[in-house]
């Protein structure tokens, strides 16, 4: 798969989580974002709608910024 670097704006908390992640974890996050952005193109749904849906599902399942950071810091 060919890749290209882009710049996106995220919350300060999200940026801290990404910056504190290991190289391997960053690759996983990059892939996840790439897949989600690919869904936007396929489904013709607005990116904001998809991101809101992801956020809602994560919150309903109990995911908080602290839990996400903890998961990313596991080895």
C-alpha positions in Angstrom: 0.0 0.0 0.0 1.4 3.4 -1.0 1.2 6.0 1.8 1.3 9.8 1.9 1.8 12.0 5.0 -0.9 14.5 5.8 -1.5 17.0 8.6 -4.8 17.0 10.6 -6.0 18.9 13.6 -7.1 17.0 16.7 -7.8 17.8 20.3 -4.9 18.3 22.6 -5.7 15.1 24.4 -5.7 13.1 21.2 -2.4 14.7 20.1 -0.8 13.7 23.5 -2.0 10.2 23.1 -0.5 9.9 19.6 2.7 11.6 20.6 3.2 9.3 23.6 2.5 6.1 21.6 5.3 3.8 20.5 6.2 3.5 16.8 4.2 0.3 16.5 1.1 1.9 18.1 1.4 4.9 15.9 1.4 2.6 12.8 -1.8 1.0 14.1 -3.4 4.3 14.7 -2.3 5.5 11.2 -3.9 2.4 9.7 -7.1 2.8 11.6 -7.4 6.4 10.5 -6.6 5.5 6.9 -9.3 2.8 7.0 -11.9 5.2 8.4 -11.1 7.8 5.8 -11.4 5.2 3.2 -14.9 4.5 4.5 -15.8 8.1 3.8 -15.0 7.7 0.2 -16.9 4.4 -0.2 -20.0 5.3 1.8 -20.2 8.9 0.6 -20.9 9.9 4.3 -19.5 13.1 5.7 -16.3 12.7 7.7 -17.9 14.5 10.6 -20.7 12.0 10.7 -18.4 9.0 10.7 -16.1 10.6 13.4 -19.2 11.4 15.6 -20.4 7.8 15.2 -17.0 6.4 16.2 -16.8 8.8 19.2 -20.3 7.9 20.3 -19.7 4.1 20.1 -16.4 4.5 22.0 -18.0 6.5 24.8 -21.0 4.1 25.1 -18.5 1.3 25.5 -16.8 3.3 28.3 -13.8 4.5 26.5 -12.3 7.7 28.0 -9.2 9.6 27.0 -7.5 8.1 30.1 -8.4 4.5 29.2 -7.3 5.1 25.6 -3.9 6.4 26.8 -3.6 3.4 29.1 -4.3 1.0 26.3 -1.8 2.7 24.0 0.8 2.6 26.8 0.5 -1.2 27.4 3.3 -3.3 26.1 
